[in-house]
Amino acid sequence: MTTTVIQPKWHTTAEVAALLGFGLSKTKMLVLTGEIRSVKVGRNRRILPVWVDEYVERVATGSEEWAA
């Protein structure tokens, strides 16, 4: 029998906070300011994994300018 692992299509704000190692309030602020893209589904915010990757790439690219 083959086992299939289903990967989540969306992340909650709390899940993204855990992935990034940030606090929930900081992550919510990043979402509200648009630094991390999100969509509102009903009363909840959802974030695509690729949007988290885009944020990390943007932050990492910006920090290279400050490297010695």
Predicted model as a PDB file, atoms N, CA, C, CB and O in Angstrom, pLDDT in the B-factor column:
MODEL        1                                                                  
ATOM      1  N   MET A   1       0.830  -1.170   0.000  1.00 81.00           N  
ATOM      2  CA  MET A   1       0.000   0.000   0.000  1.00 81.00           C  
ATOM      3  C   MET A   1       0.888   1.252   0.000  1.00 81.00           C  
ATOM      4  CB  MET A   1      -0.951  -0.012   1.210  1.00 81.00           C  
ATOM      5  O   MET A   1       1.872   1.323   0.736  1.00 81.00           O  
ATOM      6  N   THR A   2       0.530   2.231  -0.829  1.00 86.00           N  
ATOM      7  CA  THR A   2       1.283   3.472  -0.928  1.00 86.00           C  
ATOM      8  C   THR A   2       0.673   4.524  -0.020  1.00 86.00           C  
ATOM      9  CB  THR A   2       1.323   3.972  -2.377  1.00 86.00           C  
ATOM     10  O   THR A   2      -0.542   4.720   0.005  1.00 86.00           O  
ATOM     11  N   THR A   3       1.529   5.190   0.715  1.00 89.00           N  
ATOM     12  CA  THR A   3       1.074   6.259   1.601  1.00 89.00           C  
ATOM     13  C   THR A   3       1.308   7.602   0.935  1.00 89.00           C  
ATOM     14  CB  THR A   3       1.797   6.195   2.968  1.00 89.00           C  
ATOM     15  O   THR A   3       2.402   7.878   0.443  1.00 89.00           O  
ATOM     16  N   THR A   4       0.291   8.425   0.922  1.00 88.00           N  
ATOM     17  CA  THR A   4       0.399   9.758   0.356  1.00 88.00           C  
ATOM     18  C   THR A   4       0.343  10.784   1.476  1.00 88.00           C  
ATOM     19  CB  THR A   4      -0.717  10.011  -0.678  1.00 88.00           C  
ATOM     20  O   THR A   4      -0.564  10.763   2.308  1.00 88.00           O  
ATOM     21  N   VAL A   5       1.312  11.674   1.489  1.00 88.00           N  
ATOM     22  CA  VAL A   5       1.346  12.737   2.484  1.00 88.00           C  
ATOM     23  C   VAL A   5       0.750  13.988   1.853  1.00 88.00           C  
ATOM     24  CB  VAL A   5       2.804  12.997   2.997  1.00 88.00           C  
ATOM     25  O   VAL A   5       1.213  14.453   0.812  1.00 88.00           O  
ATOM     26  N   ILE A   6      -0.262  14.515   2.484  1.00 85.00           N  
ATOM     27  CA  ILE A   6      -0.903  15.721   1.976  1.00 85.00           C  
ATOM     28  C   ILE A   6      -0.227  16.930   2.602  1.00 85.00           C  
ATOM     29  CB  ILE A   6      -2.431  15.719   2.275  1.00 85.00           C  
ATOM     30  O   ILE A   6      -0.191  17.069   3.825  1.00 85.00           O  
ATOM     31  N   GLN A   7       0.303  17.793   1.764  1.00 83.00           N  
ATOM     32  CA  GLN A   7       0.944  19.018   2.231  1.00 83.00           C  
ATOM     33  C   GLN A   7      -0.106  20.119   2.355  1.00 83.00           C  
ATOM     34  CB  GLN A   7       2.088  19.451   1.269  1.00 83.00           C  
ATOM     35  O   GLN A   7      -0.997  20.215   1.511  1.00 83.00           O  
ATOM     36  N   PRO A   8      -0.017  20.934   3.371  1.00 82.00           N  
ATOM     37  CA  PRO A   8      -0.988  22.018   3.512  1.00 82.00           C  
ATOM     38  C   PRO A   8      -0.861  23.020   2.375  1.00 82.00           C  
ATOM     39  CB  PRO A   8      -0.809  22.725   4.855  1.00 82.00           C  
ATOM     40  O   PRO A   8       0.244  23.370   1.960  1.00 82.00           O  
ATOM     41  N   LYS A   9      -1.997  23.475   1.881  1.00 91.00           N  
ATOM     42  CA  LYS A   9      -2.019  24.464   0.810  1.00 91.00           C  
ATOM     43  C   LYS A   9      -1.956  25.879   1.359  1.00 91.00           C  
ATOM     44  CB  LYS A   9      -3.266  24.294  -0.042  1.00 91.00           C  
ATOM     45  O   LYS A   9      -1.488  26.791   0.678  1.00 91.00           O  
ATOM     46  N   TRP A  10      -2.422  26.064   2.579  1.00 95.00           N  
ATOM     47  CA  TRP A  10      -2.469  27.356   3.244  1.00 95.00           C  
ATOM     48  C   TRP A  10      -1.855  27.242   4.622  1.00 95.00           C  
ATOM     49  CB  TRP A  10      -3.910  27.876   3.335  1.00 95.00           C  
ATOM     50  O   TRP A  10      -1.828  26.164   5.216  1.00 95.00           O  
ATOM     51  N   HIS A  11      -1.363  28.361   5.126  1.00 96.00           N  
ATOM     52  CA  HIS A  11      -0.897  28.438   6.503  1.00 96.00           C  
ATOM     53  C   HIS A  11      -1.717  29.490   7.233  1.00 96.00           C  
ATOM     54  CB  HIS A  11       0.624  28.770   6.568  1.00 96.00           C  
ATOM     55  O   HIS A  11      -2.153  30.476   6.638  1.00 96.00           O  
ATOM     56  N   THR A  12      -1.922  29.275   8.516  1.00 97.00           N  
ATOM     57  CA  THR A  12      -2.512  30.305   9.358  1.00 97.00           C  
ATOM     58  C   THR A  12      -1.396  31.261   9.776  1.00 97.00           C  
ATOM     59  CB  THR A  12      -3.231  29.681  10.609  1.00 97.00           C  
ATOM     60  O   THR A  12      -0.215  30.969   9.592  1.00 97.00           O  
ATOM     61  N   THR A  13      -1.776  32.385  10.331  1.00 97.00           N  
ATOM     62  CA  THR A  13      -0.783  33.342  10.820  1.00 97.00           C  
ATOM     63  C   THR A  13       0.063  32.711  11.923  1.00 97.00           C  
ATOM     64  CB  THR A  13      -1.472  34.623  11.338  1.00 97.00           C  
ATOM     65  O   THR A  13       1.269  32.947  11.989  1.00 97.00           O  
ATOM     66  N   ALA A  14      -0.552  31.920  12.776  1.00 97.00           N  
ATOM     67  CA  ALA A  14       0.188  31.251  13.855  1.00 97.00           C  
ATOM     68  C   ALA A  14       1.198  30.246  13.291  1.00 97.00           C  
ATOM     69  CB  ALA A  14      -0.789  30.536  14.810  1.00 97.00           C  
ATOM     70  O   ALA A  14       2.314  30.138  13.800  1.00 97.00           O  
ATOM     71  N   GLU A  15       0.815  29.523  12.257  1.00 97.00           N  
ATOM     72  CA  GLU A  15       1.737  28.564  11.638  1.00 97.00           C  
ATOM     73  C   GLU A  15       2.926  29.277  11.005  1.00 97.00           C  
ATOM     74  CB  GLU A  15       1.006  27.723  10.580  1.00 97.00           C  
ATOM     75  O   GLU A  15       4.059  28.805  11.102  1.00 97.00           O  
ATOM     76  N   VAL A  16       2.674  30.410  10.358  1.00 98.00           N  
ATOM     77  CA  VAL A  16       3.760  31.186   9.747  1.00 98.00           C  
ATOM     78  C   VAL A  16       4.686  31.730  10.826  1.00 98.00           C  
ATOM     79  CB  VAL A  16       3.195  32.345   8.892  1.00 98.00           C  
ATOM     80  O   VAL A  16       5.904  31.736  10.651  1.00 98.00           O  
ATOM     81  N   ALA A  17       4.120  32.185  11.937  1.00 98.00           N  
ATOM     82  CA  ALA A  17       4.944  32.662  13.049  1.00 98.00           C  
ATOM     83  C   ALA A  17       5.880  31.560  13.520  1.00 98.00           C  
ATOM     84  CB  ALA A  17       4.062  33.150  14.214  1.00 98.00           C  
ATOM     85  O   ALA A  17       7.062  31.805  13.757  1.00 98.00           O  
ATOM     86  N   ALA A  18       5.356  30.352  13.656  1.00 97.00           N  
ATOM     87  CA  ALA A  18       6.187  29.221  14.095  1.00 97.00           C  
ATOM     88  C   ALA A  18       7.254  28.886  13.055  1.00 97.00           C  
ATOM     89  CB  ALA A  18       5.311  27.983  14.365  1.00 97.00           C  
ATOM     90  O   ALA A  18       8.396  28.598  13.412  1.00 97.00           O  
ATOM     91  N   LEU A  19       6.892  28.921  11.776  1.00 96.00           N  
ATOM     92  CA  LEU A  19       7.852  28.626  10.701  1.00 96.00           C  
ATOM     93  C   LEU A  19       9.013  29.616  10.703  1.00 96.00           C  
ATOM     94  CB  LEU A  19       7.151  28.651   9.337  1.00 96.00           C  
ATOM     95  O   LEU A  19      10.167  29.234  10.508  1.00 96.00           O  
ATOM     96  N   LEU A  20       8.695  30.892  10.926  1.00 97.00           N  
ATOM     97  CA  LEU A  20       9.721  31.932  10.866  1.00 97.00           C  
ATOM     98  C   LEU A  20      10.436  32.138  12.200  1.00 97.00           C  
ATOM     99  CB  LEU A  20       9.101  33.233  10.420  1.00 97.00           C  
ATOM    100  O   LEU A  20      11.468  32.806  12.259  1.00 97.00           O  
ATOM    101  N   GLY A  21       9.888  31.568  13.261  1.00 97.00           N  
ATOM    102  CA  GLY A  21      10.476  31.772  14.583  1.00 97.00           C  
ATOM    103  C   GLY A  21      10.169  33.149  15.138  1.00 97.00           C  
ATOM    104  O   GLY A  21      10.916  33.668  15.967  1.00 97.00           O  
ATOM    105  N   PHE A  22       9.063  33.750  14.682  1.00 97.00           N  
ATOM    106  CA  PHE A  22       8.616  35.059  15.148  1.00 97.00           C  
ATOM    107  C   PHE A  22       7.485  34.878  16.128  1.00 97.00           C  
ATOM    108  CB  PHE A  22       8.178  35.953  13.973  1.00 97.00           C  
ATOM    109  O   PHE A  22       6.881  33.808  16.211  1.00 97.00           O  
ATOM    110  N   GLY A  23       7.201  35.929  16.870  1.00 97.00           N  
ATOM    111  CA  GLY A  23       6.018  35.941  17.719  1.00 97.00           C  
ATOM    112  C   GLY A  23       4.777  36.167  16.873  1.00 97.00           C  
ATOM    113  O   GLY A  23       4.858  36.646  15.742  1.00 97.00           O  
ATOM    114  N   LEU A  24       3.638  35.819  17.431  1.00 97.00           N  
ATOM    115  CA  LEU A  24       2.382  35.971  16.702  1.00 97.00           C  
ATOM    116  C   LEU A  24       2.082  37.436  16.406  1.00 97.00           C  
ATOM    117  CB  LEU A  24       1.233  35.354  17.495  1.00 97.00           C  
ATOM    118  O   LEU A  24       1.613  37.759  15.314  1.00 97.00           O  
ATOM    119  N   SER A  25       2.344  38.316  17.350  1.00 98.00           N  
ATOM    120  CA  SER A  25       2.035  39.732  17.124  1.00 98.00           C  
ATOM    121  C   SER A  25       2.917  40.326  16.028  1.00 98.00           C  
ATOM    122  CB  SER A  25       2.208  40.528  18.423  1.00 98.00           C  
ATOM    123  O   SER A  25       2.436  41.131  15.230  1.00 98.00           O  
ATOM    124  N   LYS A  26       4.185  39.952  15.971  1.00 98.00           N  
ATOM    125  CA  LYS A  26       5.073  40.439  14.903  1.00 98.00           C  
ATOM    126  C   LYS A  26       4.595  39.919  13.550  1.00 98.00           C  
ATOM    127  CB  LYS A  26       6.542  39.999  15.161  1.00 98.00           C  
ATOM    128  O   LYS A  26       4.584  40.662  12.569  1.00 98.00           O  
ATOM    129  N   THR A  27       4.204  38.663  13.495  1.00 98.00           N  
ATOM    130  CA  THR A  27       3.737  38.082  12.243  1.00 98.00           C  
ATOM    131  C   THR A  27       2.448  38.748  11.789  1.00 98.00           C  
ATOM    132  CB  THR A  27       3.529  36.575  12.396  1.00 98.00           C  
ATOM    133  O   THR A  27       2.279  39.035  10.604  1.00 98.00           O  
ATOM    134  N   LYS A  28       1.542  38.994  12.724  1.00 97.00           N  
ATOM    135  CA  LYS A  28       0.301  39.691  12.368  1.00 97.00           C  
ATOM    136  C   LYS A  28       0.600  41.078  11.818  1.00 97.00           C  
ATOM    137  CB  LYS A  28      -0.630  39.797  13.587  1.00 97.00           C  
ATOM    138  O   LYS A  28      -0.054  41.524  10.875  1.00 97.00           O  
ATOM    139  N   MET A  29       1.576  41.760  12.393  1.00 97.00           N  
ATOM    140  CA  MET A  29       1.946  43.095  11.912  1.00 97.00           C  
ATOM    141  C   MET A  29       2.521  43.013  10.496  1.00 97.00           C  
ATOM    142  CB  MET A  29       2.970  43.754  12.870  1.00 97.00           C  
ATOM    143  O   MET A  29       2.213  43.855   9.652  1.00 97.00           O  
ATOM    144  N   LEU A  30       3.348  42.011  10.236  1.00 97.00           N  
ATOM    145  CA  LEU A  30       3.902  41.833   8.886  1.00 97.00           C  
ATOM    146  C   LEU A  30       2.789  41.570   7.876  1.00 97.00           C  
ATOM    147  CB  LEU A  30       4.922  40.672   8.866  1.00 97.00           C  
ATOM    148  O   LEU A  30       2.859  42.033   6.738  1.00 97.00           O  
ATOM    149  N   VAL A  31       1.776  40.839   8.284  1.00 97.00           N  
ATOM    150  CA  VAL A  31       0.637  40.560   7.410  1.00 97.00           C  
ATOM    151  C   VAL A  31      -0.172  41.837   7.187  1.00 97.00           C  
ATOM    152  CB  VAL A  31      -0.259  39.447   8.014  1.00 97.00           C  
ATOM    153  O   VAL A  31      -0.521  42.162   6.052  1.00 97.00           O  
ATOM    154  N   LEU A  32      -0.470  42.558   8.265  1.00 96.00           N  
ATOM    155  CA  LEU A  32      -1.287  43.767   8.159  1.00 96.00           C  
ATOM    156  C   LEU A  32      -0.613  44.867   7.352  1.00 96.00           C  
ATOM    157  CB  LEU A  32      -1.615  44.285   9.533  1.00 96.00           C  
ATOM    158  O   LEU A  32      -1.292  45.640   6.676  1.00 96.00           O  
ATOM    159  N   THR A  33       0.711  44.948   7.412  1.00 96.00           N  
ATOM    160  CA  THR A  33       1.437  45.962   6.642  1.00 96.00           C  
ATOM    161  C   THR A  33       1.702  45.517   5.207  1.00 96.00           C  
ATOM    162  CB  THR A  33       2.754  46.289   7.326  1.00 96.00           C  
ATOM    163  O   THR A  33       2.193  46.298   4.392  1.00 96.00           O  
ATOM    164  N   GLY A  34       1.380  44.269   4.901  1.00 96.00           N  
ATOM    165  CA  GLY A  34       1.553  43.778   3.539  1.00 96.00           C  
ATOM    166  C   GLY A  34       2.931  43.215   3.241  1.00 96.00           C  
ATOM    167  O   GLY A  34       3.210  42.837   2.103  1.00 96.00           O  
ATOM    168  N   GLU A  35       3.795  43.153   4.243  1.00 96.00           N  
ATOM    169  CA  GLU A  35       5.123  42.589   4.008  1.00 96.00           C  
ATOM    170  C   GLU A  35       5.043  41.092   3.723  1.00 96.00           C  
ATOM    171  CB  GLU A  35       6.031  42.848   5.213  1.00 96.00           C  
ATOM    172  O   GLU A  35       5.847  40.549   2.965  1.00 96.00           O  
ATOM    173  N   ILE A  36       4.073  40.439   4.334  1.00 97.00           N  
ATOM    174  CA  ILE A  36       3.764  39.048   3.999  1.00 97.00           C  
ATOM    175  C   ILE A  36       2.362  39.063   3.396  1.00 97.00           C  
ATOM    176  CB  ILE A  36       3.853  38.086   5.273  1.00 97.00           C  
ATOM    177  O   ILE A  36       1.411  39.502   4.042  1.00 97.00           O  
ATOM    178  N   ARG A  37       2.235  38.596   2.187  1.00 97.00           N  
ATOM    179  CA  ARG A  37       0.941  38.592   1.511  1.00 97.00           C  
ATOM    180  C   ARG A  37      -0.007  37.601   2.193  1.00 97.00           C  
ATOM    181  CB  ARG A  37       1.111  38.237   0.013  1.00 97.00           C  
ATOM    182  O   ARG A  37       0.421  36.586   2.742  1.00 97.00           O  
ATOM    183  N   SER A  38      -1.293  37.921   2.145  1.00 97.00           N  
ATOM    184  CA  SER A  38      -2.300  37.029   2.707  1.00 97.00           C  
ATOM    185  C   SER A  38      -3.640  37.306   2.047  1.00 97.00           C  
ATOM    186  CB  SER A  38      -2.400  37.199   4.240  1.00 97.00           C  
ATOM    187  O   SER A  38      -3.819  38.313   1.362  1.00 97.00           O  
ATOM    188  N   VAL A  39      -4.566  36.405   2.265  1.00 97.00           N  
ATOM    189  CA  VAL A  39      -5.946  36.599   1.829  1.00 97.00           C  
ATOM    190  C   VAL A  39      -6.842  36.347   3.024  1.00 97.00           C  
ATOM    191  CB  VAL A  39      -6.316  35.656   0.631  1.00 97.00           C  
ATOM    192  O   VAL A  39      -6.497  35.604   3.943  1.00 97.00           O  
ATOM    193  N   LYS A  40      -7.987  36.976   2.989  1.00 95.00           N  
ATOM    194  CA  LYS A  40      -8.950  36.767   4.060  1.00 95.00           C  
ATOM    195  C   LYS A  40      -9.991  35.771   3.559  1.00 95.00           C  
ATOM    196  CB  LYS A  40      -9.617  38.117   4.507  1.00 95.00           C  
ATOM    197  O   LYS A  40     -10.626  35.983   2.526  1.00 95.00           O  
ATOM    198  N   VAL A  41     -10.153  34.690   4.301  1.00 92.00           N  
ATOM    199  CA  VAL A  41     -11.142  33.664   3.992  1.00 92.00           C  
ATOM    200  C   VAL A  41     -12.125  33.660   5.160  1.00 92.00           C  
ATOM    201  CB  VAL A  41     -10.474  32.234   3.770  1.00 92.00           C  
ATOM    202  O   VAL A  41     -11.825  33.151   6.241  1.00 92.00           O  
ATOM    203  N   GLY A  42     -13.285  34.228   4.925  1.00 95.00           N  
ATOM    204  CA  GLY A  42     -14.220  34.401   6.033  1.00 95.00           C  
ATOM    205  C   GLY A  42     -13.638  35.379   7.024  1.00 95.00           C  
ATOM    206  O   GLY A  42     -13.309  36.510   6.665  1.00 95.00           O  
ATOM    207  N   ARG A  43     -13.509  34.957   8.269  1.00 94.00           N  
ATOM    208  CA  ARG A  43     -12.925  35.814   9.307  1.00 94.00           C  
ATOM    209  C   ARG A  43     -11.448  35.540   9.527  1.00 94.00           C  
ATOM    210  CB  ARG A  43     -13.667  35.630  10.607  1.00 94.00           C  
ATOM    211  O   ARG A  43     -10.831  36.157  10.396  1.00 94.00           O  
ATOM    212  N   ASN A  44     -10.874  34.635   8.763  1.00 94.00           N  
ATOM    213  CA  ASN A  44      -9.502  34.200   8.997  1.00 94.00           C  
ATOM    214  C   ASN A  44      -8.561  34.634   7.879  1.00 94.00           C  
ATOM    215  CB  ASN A  44      -9.455  32.696   9.148  1.00 94.00           C  
ATOM    216  O   ASN A  44      -8.975  34.783   6.729  1.00 94.00           O  
ATOM    217  N   ARG A  45      -7.300  34.836   8.225  1.00 95.00           N  
ATOM    218  CA  ARG A  45      -6.253  35.129   7.258  1.00 95.00           C  
ATOM    219  C   ARG A  45      -5.565  33.822   6.883  1.00 95.00           C  
ATOM    220  CB  ARG A  45      -5.229  36.161   7.826  1.00 95.00           C  
ATOM    221  O   ARG A  45      -5.332  32.964   7.735  1.00 95.00           O  
ATOM    222  N   ARG A  46      -5.245  33.682   5.613  1.00 97.00           N  
ATOM    223  CA  ARG A  46      -4.521  32.508   5.140  1.00 97.00           C  
ATOM    224  C   ARG A  46      -3.361  32.970   4.277  1.00 97.00           C  
ATOM    225  CB  ARG A  46      -5.455  31.546   4.349  1.00 97.00           C  
ATOM    226  O   ARG A  46      -3.461  33.964   3.558  1.00 97.00           O  
ATOM    227  N   ILE A  47      -2.254  32.234   4.358  1.00 98.00           N  
ATOM    228  CA  ILE A  47      -1.015  32.611   3.687  1.00 98.00           C  
ATOM    229  C   ILE A  47      -0.495  31.407   2.914  1.00 98.00           C  
ATOM    230  CB  ILE A  47       0.047  33.121   4.707  1.00 98.00           C  
ATOM    231  O   ILE A  47      -0.333  30.320   3.468  1.00 98.00           O  
ATOM    232  N   LEU A  48      -0.234  31.616   1.624  1.00 97.00           N  
ATOM    233  CA  LEU A  48       0.330  30.539   0.811  1.00 97.00           C  
ATOM    234  C   LEU A  48       1.793  30.315   1.183  1.00 97.00           C  
ATOM    235  CB  LEU A  48       0.198  30.864  -0.696  1.00 97.00           C  
ATOM    236  O   LEU A  48       2.502  31.271   1.497  1.00 97.00           O  
ATOM    237  N   PRO A  49       2.251  29.069   1.152  1.00 96.00           N  
ATOM    238  CA  PRO A  49       3.664  28.809   1.454  1.00 96.00           C  
ATOM    239  C   PRO A  49       4.624  29.611   0.573  1.00 96.00           C  
ATOM    240  CB  PRO A  49       3.957  27.333   1.296  1.00 96.00           C  
ATOM    241  O   PRO A  49       5.673  30.052   1.043  1.00 96.00           O  
ATOM    242  N   VAL A  50       4.275  29.803  -0.692  1.00 96.00           N  
ATOM    243  CA  VAL A  50       5.146  30.559  -1.600  1.00 96.00           C  
ATOM    244  C   VAL A  50       5.265  32.013  -1.152  1.00 96.00           C  
ATOM    245  CB  VAL A  50       4.610  30.494  -3.044  1.00 96.00           C  
ATOM    246  O   VAL A  50       6.299  32.637  -1.388  1.00 96.00           O  
ATOM    247  N   TRP A  51       4.231  32.570  -0.510  1.00 97.00           N  
ATOM    248  CA  TRP A  51       4.297  33.944  -0.029  1.00 97.00           C  
ATOM    249  C   TRP A  51       5.259  34.056   1.142  1.00 97.00           C  
ATOM    250  CB  TRP A  51       2.907  34.440   0.376  1.00 97.00           C  
ATOM    251  O   TRP A  51       5.931  35.075   1.302  1.00 97.00           O  
ATOM    252  N   VAL A  52       5.328  33.019   1.958  1.00 97.00           N  
ATOM    253  CA  VAL A  52       6.305  32.999   3.055  1.00 97.00           C  
ATOM    254  C   VAL A  52       7.712  32.958   2.458  1.00 97.00           C  
ATOM    255  CB  VAL A  52       6.066  31.770   4.009  1.00 97.00           C  
ATOM    256  O   VAL A  52       8.604  33.677   2.908  1.00 97.00           O  
ATOM    257  N   ASP A  53       7.904  32.119   1.448  1.00 96.00           N  
ATOM    258  CA  ASP A  53       9.205  32.025   0.772  1.00 96.00           C  
ATOM    259  C   ASP A  53       9.603  33.363   0.149  1.00 96.00           C  
ATOM    260  CB  ASP A  53       9.168  30.932  -0.312  1.00 96.00           C  
ATOM    261  O   ASP A  53      10.765  33.761   0.223  1.00 96.00           O  
ATOM    262  N   GLU A  54       8.632  34.063  -0.470  1.00 96.00           N  
ATOM    263  CA  GLU A  54       8.909  35.371  -1.064  1.00 96.00           C  
ATOM    264  C   GLU A  54       9.379  36.366  -0.011  1.00 96.00           C  
ATOM    265  CB  GLU A  54       7.664  35.907  -1.772  1.00 96.00           C  
ATOM    266  O   GLU A  54      10.316  37.128  -0.249  1.00 96.00           O  
ATOM    267  N   TYR A  55       8.737  36.362   1.141  1.00 97.00           N  
ATOM    268  CA  TYR A  55       9.125  37.258   2.226  1.00 97.00           C  
ATOM    269  C   TYR A  55      10.544  36.957   2.679  1.00 97.00           C  
ATOM    270  CB  TYR A  55       8.152  37.135   3.406  1.00 97.00           C  
ATOM    271  O   TYR A  55      11.357  37.869   2.824  1.00 97.00           O  
ATOM    272  N   VAL A  56      10.844  35.688   2.902  1.00 96.00           N  
ATOM    273  CA  VAL A  56      12.184  35.296   3.365  1.00 96.00           C  
ATOM    274  C   VAL A  56      13.231  35.701   2.327  1.00 96.00           C  
ATOM    275  CB  VAL A  56      12.251  33.760   3.634  1.00 96.00           C  
ATOM    276  O   VAL A  56      14.289  36.215   2.689  1.00 96.00           O  
ATOM    277  N   GLU A  57      12.954  35.481   1.061  1.00 95.00           N  
ATOM    278  CA  GLU A  57      13.891  35.845  -0.010  1.00 95.00           C  
ATOM    279  C   GLU A  57      14.109  37.358  -0.046  1.00 95.00           C  
ATOM    280  CB  GLU A  57      13.369  35.350  -1.379  1.00 95.00           C  
ATOM    281  O   GLU A  57      15.241  37.819  -0.192  1.00 95.00           O  
ATOM    282  N   ARG A  58      13.043  38.118   0.086  1.00 93.00           N  
ATOM    283  CA  ARG A  58      13.139  39.580   0.058  1.00 93.00           C  
ATOM    284  C   ARG A  58      13.969  40.085   1.241  1.00 93.00           C  
ATOM    285  CB  ARG A  58      11.728  40.217   0.083  1.00 93.00           C  
ATOM    286  O   ARG A  58      14.815  40.965   1.076  1.00 93.00           O  
ATOM    287  N   VAL A  59      13.732  39.535   2.422  1.00 94.00           N  
ATOM    288  CA  VAL A  59      14.486  39.951   3.605  1.00 94.00           C  
ATOM    289  C   VAL A  59      15.950  39.538   3.473  1.00 94.00           C  
ATOM    290  CB  VAL A  59      13.871  39.343   4.884  1.00 94.00           C  
ATOM    291  O   VAL A  59      16.844  40.313   3.814  1.00 94.00           O  
ATOM    292  N   ALA A  60      16.198  38.335   2.985  1.00 91.00           N  
ATOM    293  CA  ALA A  60      17.576  37.852   2.838  1.00 91.00           C  
ATOM    294  C   ALA A  60      18.333  38.669   1.793  1.00 91.00           C  
ATOM    295  CB  ALA A  60      17.584  36.362   2.451  1.00 91.00           C  
ATOM    296  O   ALA A  60      19.517  38.954   1.971  1.00 91.00           O  
ATOM    297  N   THR A  61      17.670  39.043   0.719  1.00 88.00           N  
ATOM    298  CA  THR A  61      18.312  39.840  -0.324  1.00 88.00           C  
ATOM    299  C   THR A  61      18.628  41.237   0.190  1.00 88.00           C  
ATOM    300  CB  THR A  61      17.419  39.922  -1.570  1.00 88.00           C  
ATOM    301  O   THR A  61      19.677  41.798  -0.126  1.00 88.00           O  
ATOM    302  N   GLY A  62      17.721  41.797   0.981  1.00 82.00           N  
ATOM    303  CA  GLY A  62      17.949  43.124   1.546  1.00 82.00           C  
ATOM    304  C   GLY A  62      19.070  43.137   2.552  1.00 82.00           C  
ATOM    305  O   GLY A  62      19.767  44.145   2.676  1.00 82.00           O  
ATOM    306  N   SER A  63      19.267  42.067   3.268  1.00 70.00           N  
ATOM    307  CA  SER A  63      20.307  42.022   4.289  1.00 70.00           C  
ATOM    308  C   SER A  63      21.693  41.827   3.677  1.00 70.00           C  
ATOM    309  CB  SER A  63      20.017  40.905   5.282  1.00 70.00           C  
ATOM    310  O   SER A  63      22.695  42.104   4.336  1.00 70.00           O  
ATOM    311  N   GLU A  64      21.773  41.360   2.434  1.00 66.00           N  
ATOM    312  CA  GLU A  64      23.066  41.182   1.776  1.00 66.00           C  
ATOM    313  C   GLU A  64      23.749  42.524   1.552  1.00 66.00           C  
ATOM    314  CB  GLU A  64      22.893  40.448   0.442  1.00 66.00           C  
ATOM    315  O   GLU A  64      24.977  42.590   1.499  1.00 66.00           O  
ATOM    316  N   GLU A  65      22.964  43.603   1.419  1.00 63.00           N  
ATOM    317  CA  GLU A  65      23.533  44.924   1.226  1.00 63.00           C  
ATOM    318  C   GLU A  65      24.335  45.377   2.445  1.00 63.00           C  
ATOM    319  CB  GLU A  65      22.433  45.924   0.925  1.00 63.00           C  
ATOM    320  O   GLU A  65      25.270  46.167   2.323  1.00 63.00           O  
ATOM    321  N   TRP A  66      23.957  44.864   3.633  1.00 61.00           N  
ATOM    322  CA  TRP A  66      24.604  45.280   4.875  1.00 61.00           C  
ATOM    323  C   TRP A  66      25.765  44.370   5.242  1.00 61.00           C  
ATOM    324  CB  TRP A  66      23.597  45.306   6.006  1.00 61.00           C  
ATOM    325  O   TRP A  66      26.498  44.651   6.190  1.00 61.00           O  
ATOM    326  N   ALA A  67      25.937  43.280   4.500  1.00 55.00           N  
ATOM    327  CA  ALA A  67      27.025  42.344   4.836  1.00 55.00           C  
ATOM    328  C   ALA A  67      28.370  42.992   4.540  1.00 55.00           C  
ATOM    329  CB  ALA A  67      26.881  41.010   4.043  1.00 55.00           C  
ATOM    330  O   ALA A  67      28.514  43.750   3.580  1.00 55.00           O  
ATOM    331  N   ALA A  68      29.347  42.682   5.378  1.00 53.00           N  
ATOM    332  CA  ALA A  68      30.679  43.275   5.214  1.00 53.00           C  
ATOM    333  C   ALA A  68      31.475  42.552   4.169  1.00 53.00           C  
ATOM    334  CB  ALA A  68      31.436  43.268   6.522  1.00 53.00           C  
ATOM    335  O   ALA A  68      32.620  42.918   3.902  1.00 53.00           O  
TER     336      ALA A  68                                                      
ENDMDL                                                                          
END                                                                             
